Amino acid sequence: ADPDNRRDMVSGKDQELTQYVKTLTQMRKQYPALRRGKQLEMWQDENVYAFSRQTDKPNEEVIAFFNNSFESQSRSVPLRAESPWKNSSASLVNVFNNNDVLPIQGGQVQVTVPPLGYVIYRIAG
């Protein structure tokens, strides 16, 4: 009921921002784990934070990585023990770019997060 909750976003003035918000909305609709499910912390250090979201639907999981550094950051991040993919040969696929694929090797993924950015992956069996 707060009338100021979207005052800064004037739809249509900034086409790039409007398109970006539409893309985010589409991603949330397409991947239920982006809007609900069990959230589990995966990684935390001075520059990188990552969490996993799993729904009750079998094998549905997304992993989000965030970088608060002005430089890109690379990490080898272990999957959680609760992940059904921990001991598999599945891959992570970027939800925004299907060509960006990270293999799960030895229960871990090697990820690079852009400066002051984020990446979100879904599990692909």
C-alpha positions as CSV (number, residue, x, y, z in Angstrom):
1,A,0.0,0.0,0.0
2,D,3.1,2.2,0.0
3,P,2.6,4.8,-2.9
4,D,6.3,5.4,-3.1
5,N,7.4,1.8,-3.6
6,R,7.9,2.2,-7.4
7,R,8.0,6.0,-7.8
8,D,11.6,5.8,-9.1
9,M,10.7,3.4,-11.8
10,V,8.8,5.3,-14.5
11,S,7.9,2.6,-17.0
12,G,8.9,3.4,-20.5
13,K,11.3,6.2,-19.8
14,D,14.4,3.9,-19.6
15,Q,13.8,1.2,-22.2
16,E,16.9,-0.7,-21.2
17,L,15.8,-0.9,-17.5
18,T,12.2,-1.7,-18.5
19,Q,13.5,-4.6,-20.7
20,Y,15.8,-5.9,-17.9
21,V,12.9,-6.0,-15.4
22,K,10.8,-7.8,-18.0
23,T,13.6,-10.4,-18.4
24,L,13.9,-10.8,-14.7
25,T,10.1,-11.3,-14.4
26,Q,10.2,-13.9,-17.2
27,M,13.1,-15.8,-15.4
28,R,11.1,-15.9,-12.2
29,K,8.1,-17.3,-14.0
30,Q,10.2,-19.9,-15.9
31,Y,12.1,-21.2,-12.9
32,P,10.0,-21.7,-9.7
33,A,13.1,-22.0,-7.5
34,L,13.8,-18.3,-8.2
35,R,10.6,-17.4,-6.3
36,R,10.1,-20.1,-3.7
37,G,11.7,-23.1,-2.1
38,K,14.4,-23.9,0.5
39,Q,17.2,-21.4,0.4
40,L,20.6,-22.6,1.5
41,E,23.8,-20.6,1.8
42,M,26.6,-22.1,-0.3
43,W,29.5,-19.7,-0.2
44,Q,30.6,-16.6,1.7
45,D,33.8,-14.7,1.8
46,E,34.9,-11.1,1.6
47,N,33.8,-10.7,-2.1
48,V,31.6,-13.5,-3.1
49,Y,28.3,-14.8,-1.8
50,A,26.3,-17.7,-3.2
51,F,23.1,-19.5,-2.3
52,S,21.0,-22.4,-3.6
53,R,17.2,-22.5,-3.9
54,Q,15.5,-25.9,-4.1
55,T,11.9,-26.6,-4.6
56,D,9.9,-29.7,-3.6
57,K,9.8,-30.6,-7.3
58,P,12.4,-33.3,-7.9
59,N,15.7,-32.0,-9.2
60,E,14.7,-28.3,-9.4
61,E,17.5,-26.1,-8.1
62,V,19.0,-22.7,-8.9
63,I,22.3,-21.3,-7.6
64,A,23.0,-17.5,-7.5
65,F,26.5,-16.0,-7.1
66,F,27.1,-12.4,-6.2
67,N,30.3,-10.3,-6.4
68,N,30.8,-7.1,-4.4
69,S,34.3,-6.5,-5.8
70,F,35.4,-4.1,-8.6
71,E,37.3,-7.1,-10.1
72,S,35.9,-10.3,-11.4
73,Q,36.1,-13.2,-8.9
74,S,36.6,-16.9,-9.5
75,R,35.8,-19.6,-7.0
76,S,35.6,-23.3,-6.8
77,V,32.3,-23.8,-4.9
78,P,31.2,-27.1,-3.5
79,L,27.5,-28.1,-3.9
80,R,25.6,-28.6,-0.7
81,A,25.1,-32.1,0.7
82,E,21.4,-31.5,0.3
83,S,21.8,-31.1,-3.5
84,P,20.6,-34.1,-5.5
85,W,23.3,-33.2,-8.0
86,K,26.3,-33.3,-5.6
87,N,27.6,-36.6,-6.9
88,S,26.5,-36.3,-10.5
89,S,28.0,-35.3,-13.8
90,A,25.3,-32.7,-14.4
91,S,26.0,-29.1,-15.4
92,L,24.9,-25.7,-14.4
93,V,23.4,-23.6,-17.1
94,N,23.1,-19.8,-16.9
95,V,19.5,-18.8,-16.8
96,F,20.2,-15.7,-19.0
97,N,22.6,-17.3,-21.4
98,N,22.2,-21.0,-22.2
99,N,25.7,-21.1,-23.8
100,D,27.3,-20.4,-20.4
101,V,27.6,-23.9,-18.9
102,L,29.5,-25.0,-15.8
103,P,30.2,-28.7,-15.3
104,I,29.9,-30.2,-11.9
105,Q,33.2,-32.0,-11.1
106,G,33.9,-33.7,-7.9
107,G,30.8,-32.1,-6.3
108,Q,32.1,-28.6,-7.1
109,V,31.6,-25.9,-9.7
110,Q,34.2,-23.4,-10.9
111,V,32.5,-20.1,-11.4
112,T,33.6,-16.6,-12.4
113,V,31.4,-13.7,-11.3
114,P,31.8,-10.3,-13.1
115,P,32.8,-7.1,-11.2
116,L,29.9,-5.9,-9.0
117,G,27.7,-8.4,-10.7
118,Y,25.9,-11.7,-10.4
119,V,25.2,-14.9,-12.2
120,I,22.4,-17.3,-11.7
121,Y,22.5,-20.9,-12.9
122,R,20.0,-23.7,-13.0
123,I,20.9,-27.4,-12.7
124,A,20.7,-29.3,-16.0
125,G,20.7,-33.1,-15.6
